[in-house]
């Protein structure tokens, strides 16, 4: 037997990435519909475009109406319409990275299965293999070929989070999995529906993996119904306008997205932008961190995206496969730079070259554990959001669209039996109520939700209590949970629950990045990151007595308790007993710009509304109604920060070009025959044109707890984490803030290409 080539991107060891000649291995008997109308009426184009958009939305409604799952009820899915050769024509406004595997999975099916078992009208394929098409095993892909005029016209696909597909921990997020064999079952693509008929033998095999097969059977049918609905609608559309006209519109949508993205890239100067993020605990209680790095090099109208500098994969649940990493990139591009294209982002990938190093944490090889690490997709999306925002800051056309990263995702899972002896085991998805990041022109939205999932939602408390044997004690906006800045990141929330009519209940915790130790949303261009979240259990409270008096606590610490348990970022089951209170804090978004540049009237309003505390107003914003000099003293204290010791730079001659703003506080300008980076407020030289603007800045390292309401990371991790702050030595404006392991070199963030 021939062993798989470890260097091949085949889906065996490395992830599947179709080779340039993949179509040569598609069976000739599978005819592709490539006929395109020579003339496309603009009105017909817009009607078809809008119809494809509404098909995707109705596709989502179909899933939620049929599934009984609280997960799919929160819109934890996405869908897409694709061409005959799997170019994405239109994505949907749900979780952006979730269906990123559709083009890969479909091309894998066409390349490997077009001869046997074949691709026929009425078929629907299923796959949850993370090395082929799934972000993790619970996000199952369904893909339906669409035939018109006897030829393969296109595909309808969705990926949704199914309730439970096995593995060593109920719900599908085993944090103690060392490799994939402890994860939920992995299923490469297979034909579940053949010429319109469900394969009952394969359905039985599929459901046998689940602890809750009846629920999963509903999930299965909901997703099948979704792709079947979309397929029928597109066939009807072809009947109305003609298949060649619809195909011409689809081609134009992809081309239009590509051209829009290409033009926007041309408005950004060439250079490389980098973001370093850490992720905690490859295994529960390991108390270590690992490093990821995302670098985006822009040259002309193309991007080269690399994960060089990311740590090698290790046993544990900190890894994501290539499909998730690439999807985190296109997902952010879709909402940040192509929102006017109605999520028709497929064309943007024509302008991207991925340089992914396999065997690293953001491109893991088989057989890594991946299901429990899915939340690190949010970490990578936040990294891309930070990088893209810094790039857009260098474009006059695009800087109005800048948004700071949102919070990392907190995901507690409840497991146990209700008072009827019925098993339950699934997540509370209130992480979708995180604060959104600050923008270049305004504050983020409190509990506004993640940037990467415009339509995601949280369940009403009544629905939570319907699904789980719990009482919701409070659900409230959380002061000081957004990042401080000229524009403030939106605050997150706190949710408190207690068991109600439960025979037993355990809490499993899952967290992305450093969301429970060091930070949530990264700050931008001088703004502070938002503080870490938490999971906490207050055991042995007098809740019953309080409730008998018709009162409820507003936080877990409003009531006495016999014991307080702080749960780590990853844990695999802590009992929750009657009268205990479980609280988890959902993080806020990152801040934008120097907090000392915030309008004092806005700070006063925030205090009045309870969005920030008086301590945060005084210590971070320099706002004290009884001390008019508080802000100026804070600014002057930055003069004591140390100057970086930097190496010699490459001198770039003056270009004669106009000044170019590349940052809220940094401008590229000519000075004394040299092109330099200078402070936009006072003109202080910070670096040569191709240098790092941090080279000329003042810097200090302070404790993470300097961030308002931030916990001490040392509770959970041994690596010392510090908050680094950088300021212009001339006017003392804060130009950057980041979190790093103590002793590591300064992160460059950006370096423009010398011309």
N, C-alpha and C positions, 0 to 999 in steps of 0.2 A: 504494500500500500504506500502510495506516495505521500510524504508528509507535506503539509501546507508550507508554502514559501513564507517565512516570517517577514520578508520585506514587501510582500504583496498586500495591497489594500483590497483584500478580498472578502472581508467580513469573518474570516476564520480566526486570525490572531489580531492583526490590525483591523480597524474599521473598514467597511466597504466604501470605496470611492471609485466611481466608474472611470475607467480609462478613456482616453480620447476616442478610441475606436470601439467603444462598447456596442454601438449599433450594429457592428459587423457580426456580432454573435446573436442577433435577434433573428428568429426563424423567418425565412423569406415568405412563408405562407401566411404570416401575420401582416396583412396589408395596412399600412398607415395612411390615414386621411391627411393629405398634405395639400389639397386643392384650396386655393385662396382666391377670392374674388378680386379682379383687377382694380375695380373701382368700389370704394366704400363710402357711402353717403354719410356725411357727418352726423346727421340726425339718427340714422340707423346705428352708427357707432355708439352714440351716447345712450340710446335706448338699450342696446345690448350690454353695454358696460354696467349701467344701473341695474339691469335685470340680473346679471351675474352677482352683483353685490347683494341684492335681495335674496337670491338663491342661497348664498352663504349664511345670511342671517336666519332665514327660514330653516336651513339645515340645522343650525344651533337650536332653534325652537323645537324642532322635531325630536332632538335628543333629550331635551329637558322634559318634554311632555311624556315620553315613554319610560325613561329611566326612573327608578325609585330611589336613586342614590343621592344622599346629601352632597356628595362631592360633585357630581355632574350638575346638581341644582345650583351650585356656586359658579357654574360656567367654567369648570376646570377642563377645557378642551379647546381645540381649534380645528378648522377645516379649510380646504383649499380646492380650487378648480385648476386643473393642469392641462397642458397640451398633450398631443399623442405621444410625445417623447419626454414628457414629465417636466417641462418648464412650468414654473408656477405662474399662472395667469393672475389669480386673485386669491389672496389669503383672507382671513376673517378677523374681526377686531376683538378676539378673545386672547388667550395666553399666547404670545407671539412665537415663542420658540417651540411650542408643544407639537406642532405638525411639521417641523422642519425636516423630519425624516421622510416625508412623502416622496419628494423627487428621488431620493436615494433608494427607498424601498421599491418604488415602481420600476426604476431602471434595473434594479437587481432582479425583479420578477421578469422583466422583458428579456434581460440578458440570459437568465438561467432557466426560466420555466416556459418560454414561449413555444418550445417544441413539446415538452412534457412537463406538467399535465396540460399545457396549452392555455391560451387566453381567449376566452369566448364570450359572446354576448350573454349577459345575465350573471357572469361570474363576480364574486367578491373575494378578495384576498385579505388575509389577516396576518399580522406580524407584531411581535413585541421584543424582537432581538435588538438590543442596544448597539450592537456592532454592525447593524444593517440599517435600521430605520426608526427605532424607538429611543426616546430620551431616557427612559428607564422602563422596566418591564411593565409597570402599572399603566403607562401611557400607551395604550394599544392602538396600532395603526390599522385602519380598514381602508382598502382601495378598490374602487369599482371601475373597470374599463367602460368607456362610453363608445358605442358603435353607432355610426351613421352611414347609410349607403353601403353597408356591408364592410366598412373599414373602421379601424380603431381611430376614433376622432379625438378622444381625450380621456381624462380620468377625473373622478370625484373621490376625495379622500378626507378622512378625519382621524384625529388621534384624541382619545379621551382617557381620563384616569378612572380605571375600573376599581371596584370596591376591594377585592382581595383575590390575589392569584397565588397564594401560598407563600412559602419562605418560612424562616424560623420565628418571625415576629408577626403577629396579626396586623393587617393593614398594609403590609408591603414595604415598610421602611426599616429593615433590620439594621440597627446601628452597630451591632456586634458581629456583622458578617465579615469574615476575612477574605472571602472570594465569592464568586458568583454562585457557587453551589449551595450557599445559605440564603441566597436571594429567592424571590419568586421565580417560577419556571420561566425559561427562555425558549421562545418558539420562533424559529426562522419563518419566513413567509410560507403560507400554505393556503390552498383554495378551500375556504369554508363554505361558500355558496357556489354551486356548480350549475351553470345555465339556469339560474333562478331558483334552485332547490338547495335547501340547507343540508349539508352533510351531517347527519345525526351522529355518526360515529365520531367525527371530529369535534362536534359540539360537546359530546359526552366526555371526550378526552380533555377538552378545554375546561369544562366545569369541574371535573374531578380534582383539579388543583386547588380549588377555593374552599375556604372555611364557610363561606356564605354563597353556595352555588345558586340559590334562587335569586339573590340580588344581582349576582354577576350575569345570570341569564337575562335579566332585564337590561343591564348595561349593554350586553352583547347585542340584543335586539334593537336597542335604541340607536347604537352606532350603525348597525346594518341598515336600519330604516333611514338614517340620515343620508348615507351615501346613495341609497336607492332613490330617495326623494330627489337629491341633487341630479342624479343621472337622468331621471325621467324629465325633470324640468329643462335640462340642457337639450335633450332630444326634441322636446316640444319647441324650444327656441329655434333649433335648426329647421324644424318643420315650418316655422313661421317665416323666417328670413332666408332660409337656405343654408346648408352646412358650410358652403364656401364663404358666405358673407360672415357667418358667426366666427369661422376660423380666421378670417381677415381681421375682425375686431379683436380677437384674442391675441393675434400676432402684434397688432398695433399697440395693445395695452402693454405687452412685455417690452416692445421697442420704446414706447413712450416713457416707461419707468426707467429704462436704461439711460435714455437721453437726458431725462431730468436729473438723475443721479450724476451722470457724467458732467453736466454743466455746473452743478453745485460743487463738485470736486474741483473744477477749474477755478472757482472763486477762492479757494483755500491755497495758501502758499505751500510749496513742497517742504516736506520734513518728516520727522518721526515723533510720534506721541506714544507715551508708555504709561501704563498703570500697573502697580504692584499691589496685590491684595493677598492677605493671609487667610487660611482656613484652619479651624481648630480641630484637634482630637481625631486622628484617623480611626481610633477606636475609643469607646467610652472610657473616661477616666485616665486616658494616656497623658493628659496635661501638656501636650506638645502642639506646636503649630507647624504648618507647611506653607510654602510660598508658591504663588502663581504670578505669572507676568503676561501681560497682553501688550503687544507692540503693533502699532499701525503706521506704516510708511506710505505716505502719499506722494506720488510722482506723476505730474501731469493729470490725466483723468483716470488713474488707476490706484488701487490700494493693494498693498501687500500686508497681510495680517499674520502675525507669528505668535507662537506661545513659548519662544525661546526664553530661558530663564526660569521656567516652571519646574518645580521639583519632580523627580521621578515618582511613578506610582508605587504605592506600598500596600501591604495588606490593610484592609479597612475600607471605610466608606467615604473617602474624600475625593474620589475620582469621577469624572464624567467622560463619556465617549465623544468621538469627533462630531457626531450629529448634533449633540447638545451644545458643544462649543461653537460650532458654525452657526447653529440656530440662534444662539444668544447674540451673535453679531448681526445677522440679518434682521432679527427681531427688533433690535434697537434702531437700526437704520430705517426700518419700515415706519416706526412711530416718530422718529426725530427728523428725518430728511425726506421721506417720501409719503408723508401723511396725505398729501393732496391727491395721491394716486389710488386712494381707497384700498390700501393694503395690497396693491398689485406690485409687490416688491421683486418678483422673479428676475426682472431685467438687471437689478443692481449687482447680482452675482457675476454677471458677465464682466464687470469691472473689478472683480476681486480675485486675487491670488492668495490661497491659503497655504501657509507654510507651517503645518502642524507637525510637531515632533511626537511620533507615537511612543507609548510607554511612559508618558508624563501624566500628571494629574488632570490635565484638560484634554487629553487624547489617550485614554487608557486602552491597553490591550486586554484581550480575553486571557484569563478568566477573572478579571477584577470584579469586586463587588461594586455595583453601580446603583442599585435601587435606592438604598439609604442615602446616597450622596446627591440625589437629584436637586436638592435645594441649593447646591453650589452653582447650578445654572443661573440663579438669581445673582450670585456673586459676580459671575462673568458678565451678565447683562449690565450690572452696575458698573463694572470696569469699563465696558464698551461705552456706556452712557457718559462716564467721566471723560474718556478719551475723545469721543465724538464731540462733546460739548466744548472741550478745549480747542479742538480743530475749528469748530464753528465760530469760536470767539475771534478767530483770525480772518473772518469773512464778514464784511459789512452787510452782505445780503442775508447771512444765516444767523448772525449772533442774536437776533430777536427770538430764535427758536430754541435757545439753550435751556435745558432743564437739568438740575442736579440729580444725582441718583436717589432712588427711593430707599426704603429700609430693606435689610435682609429679611428672609422669610422665616417666621417662627411657626412651627407645626407640631402642636401636641396631639397625640393619639390616645383615645380612650379605649380601653379593652376590659371586657368583663361580661357579667350576666345580669340581666334585669330581674325584677321580682317574679317574673313568670318563667325564669330559667332559660330565657332566650339569649343567645350570644350576640354581642355587639363588638365591633372593633374597627374604628375609623377615626379620621382626623377632624379636628375643629379648624376650619379654614378662616378664622378671623384675621390671619395674617394679610388677607386681602384688604383690610382696613388700615394699612400702614399710611403714614403721611407721605404725600408726594414731595419731590424735591423742589427747592426754590428755583425760580426762573431768573433770567437776566433782567427782567422788568418788574417782578412781583414775587410775593410770597408763595410758597407751596400751599397745598390745600390740606387742612387738617382731616385726617382719616380719609383722604381722597383716593387712596388706592395706588397700586404700582403703575409706573409709567409704561411698563411692558404689557399691560393687560387692560385696555381701556374699558371693557365691559364686565370685568370680573366683579363679583359682589359677595357680600356675606349674608348668611341666613338671618332671618328675624329670630329673636330670642325664643319666640314660641315654637319655631321650627326646630331650633336646637333642643329644646325640651321635649319635643315630639320624637326626635330621632334618638336621643340619649337619655338614660335615667338620671337626669341632673336638674338642678335649679340654677338659673342664671341670677346671681346676686347683684351684679352691676356690670355695666358696659359703658365706659365713659372715655371721653377725650383725655389724653395724658399730658399734663403740663410739662414743659421743658424737654419733651422728647424729640423735637425737631432741631436740626442743626442751626446754630446762630450765624447771622450774616447780615450784610446790607439788606438782603432779602432772606427772610427766615424760612427754613424748611417746615413743611406741614407736620403737625404733631400726630402721633399714633394714638392707640387706645389701650385701656386696661380692661380685661375681662375676668370676672371672678365667678366660679361655679362651685357647687357642692353636690355630692351624690344625693339622689332622691329615688327611692324605690329601686335600689340596686342591691343585688346579692353580693356583688364584688365589683371592684373597679381599680384598674392600674393606669398610670400615666406613663406614656413613652414620649420622650422629647427628641425633636429634630430641629436643627438650626443650620442656616447657611452661613458661610464665611466666618466672621467673628461677631455675629449678631447677638450672642449672649455673653461676650466677654469684653470686647474693645470698642466696637463701633457698629453703626448701621449704615445709613447713607453717607457716602463720601462728600465732603464739602468741595466747592468749586471756587477757584480764583480768589482765595483768601477766606472763604466761608468755612465754618467749622463742620466736622462730621457730626451726625446725630449720635446720641449715646446708645450703648448696648441695651438690649432688652433683658427680660428675665423670666424664669419659671420658678415659682415658689409655692410650697405647701405649708399652710398653717394648721398644725394638727392639735386635736383636743381643744377646740374652741368652745365657747358658750353661745354658739350661733342659735341653738334652739331657744334659749332664754331671750336672746335679743329679738328673734322673730316673733316670739310670743307677745312681746311688747310692741309689735307692729313696726319694727325698725329693721333696716338692713345696713350692713357696712358699705362704705364707699370705696374702701381698699382693704386688702387682706390684713393690714396693720391697724385697722380701726377697732380691733377686738383682741382681747387677750388670748394667748394660746400656750399650750404646754410645751410645744416644740415647733421650731421653724426649720424646714428643709429647703435649701436652695438646690434646685436640680440643674445639672450641667447641660451644656449644649447638646449632648447626646446621652441618653439613658434609655434602658430597655425595660422599665417597669417598676414604678414605685406605687405601693398601695395607697388608695385614697378611701378613707373610712367615713362613716356617717358623722357629720359635724365638722369634718375637715373643710378647709377652703383652699382651692387651687386657683392661683392667679397667674396669668401670663400677660406680659407687657409687649405690645406690638410697637415696633419702632417708628420713628419719624424720618422725614427726608433730610438730605444734606442742605446746608446753607450756601448762599452765594454772596461773595464779596466780603470785605472787611466789616465785622460787626460794628466797629466804631464809626462807620459811614452810615449807619441806619438812622433814619429820621427819628429824633427823640419823641415826636408825637406818636409815631408808630409803636415805639417801646412802651409809652404810657398806655396806649390803647391795649397792647398785649397784656399788660399787667391787669388792667381793668377787666378784661375778658377772661382772665385766668389762663392765658396761653403760655405765659412765662412767669416765673417767680420773681419777687423783688430782689432776691439774691443774684439770680442770673442777670437781671437788668443792671445791677450795680457792678458785678464782677466781670461780665463779658461785654456789655454794651456801654458801660461807663455812665449809666443813668441813675442819678440820685437826686430826687427833688430838693433835698436839703443841702446838696453840695454841687454847686455849679462847675467846680473844677474837676469833678470825678473823671470825666472823659479825657480831659487833657492830661491828667496824671497817668492814666492808663496808657495813653499813646506815648508819653515821654518815657515810661518804664521800658519800652521796647528798645530804647537807645542803649540799654545795658546788655542787650543780646550780643552774642559773639559773631565775628565775621568769619565766613567760611575760608579755609585755606584751599585755593584751587590751583590747578596746573595752568600752564600757558595755553592760550587759545589760538586758533587759526585766525589770522587777520583777514577780514573781508573788506575790500575797497568800497568806498562810497559808490552808490549806483545812480544817484541823481533821481531816484524814484521818490514819489511822495511818501510821507510818513504812513506806516501801516500799523493799525492797532491789532495786536495778536493776543490780547489778554485784557481783562477789565482794567488792569493797571500797568500794562507793558506795551510799548510801541517800538517798532523797528524804524530807525531814523538815521540820517547821515549826520556825522559829526566829525570835524577835523579830518576829513578825507577817508573816514571809515564808516561802514554800515554797522550800527550797534543796536543793542536792545537797551532801552532806557525806561525809566519810570514815566508813565503817562501823566502823572500829577505834578511832579517836581522836576523832571528831566534828568535825574540822577542816572549815570551809566551803570548798568547791571552786568552786561556781558557783551562780547562780540556777537555779530549777527548769527553765527552758527554755534554759539555757546548756549549754556543753560542760564536762564535769567536768575536762577537760584545762586549762581556762582558769586554774584555781587551783593547778595542779600545778607541781612543779619538773621541769625537763627537761634532758637532756643529749644530745648527739650524739656517738656514738663510731664507731669503725671496725667494719665488718662482721666483721672477723676477731676481734672481741671474743667472738662466738659460738663456743663450743668446736668445734674442727676445721673451722671455716669457711675456705674459700679467699678470696683477694683478688679481688673482681670486676674489678679493673683489668686482670687477665690477658685479659679478653674484651671489656669494654665501657669506653667513655670517660666516660660519665656517672658522676659520683661518687655512690655509694650510701652511705647512713649508717643506722645503727641508732639510733633515737630511744627513749629510756627516760623514763618519767614516774613521779613519786613524789609521794605526799602530803607536803606540807611539815610536817605535824604529827608523824606517826609514821614517816615515810620509807618507807612501804610502796610497793612498785612496783605501779602500777595499770595500766600499759599499756606495750607495746613494739611498735614498728612499723618498717618499713623504707621509706625514701623517698629520692628524689633530693635531694641537698644543695641548700638554698635554697628548696625548695618550702614553702608554708604547712603548718602542722600539720593533720593529718587530724582532723576532729571525732569520727568514729566514731558518735556518737549525739546526738540532740537531742530531748528530750521535748516534746510539744505542750503549750502553755500552756492551762490550763483556766479 
